[in-house]
Amino acid sequence: MRIKHPREFDGTAGKPGSQFTGSVYPYVTMAQTDGVTINTVDFTPGARTYWHHHEQGQILQVLAGRGLVCANGEVHVIRAGDTVWCPPGERHWHGAAPDSFMVHTAISLGQTVWADPVGDDEYAQQPIDGEEPTDVR
């Protein structure tokens, strides 16, 4: 058994060329252990990962805000409470919506292979929104 406490890790702002576009604050929750890496990432509006894929897949758990995830040419809206499964080898990106912050925990299985940045035209693609917002008063 291994227990990792939040105080053991410092958040570090994503830097240009560090697999992110825009300002992000990743916190390594668990460095690679038995092929699993867990990061909680705070994305500022418009911030996103580069294109990438995972040897054995990735699970994203959206904790707060609204974001976007793209695979197979389709951009989807994701919200707090959503869980996303990216299968092994599926090229994808994820990040905050243009007008919202987003926080997610990313559970990466096996090696992560990073590729090129997501272009502004790719990011600006009309997203598929699977849920109509409800007005709660």
Number of C-alpha atoms within 10 A of each C-alpha: 2 6 6 11 9 12 7 10 14 12 15 12 17 20 13 10 10 12 17 23 21 17 17 26 17 21 20 21 22 19 14 14 11 8 12 15 19 20 17 21 24 25 30 22 20 22 24 27 24 21 21 19 23 20 16 17 18 24 17 22 20 22 18 17 21 24 28 22 23 21 15 8 10 13 21 17 20 28 21 15 12 14 15 13 12 20 16 14 15 18 18 23 21 26 32 28 25 16 12 16 19 27 25 28 20 21 19 22 21 18 15 16 12 16 14 12 18 19 11 10 7 13 21 12 13 11 16 14 13 9 9 6 7 6 5 4 3
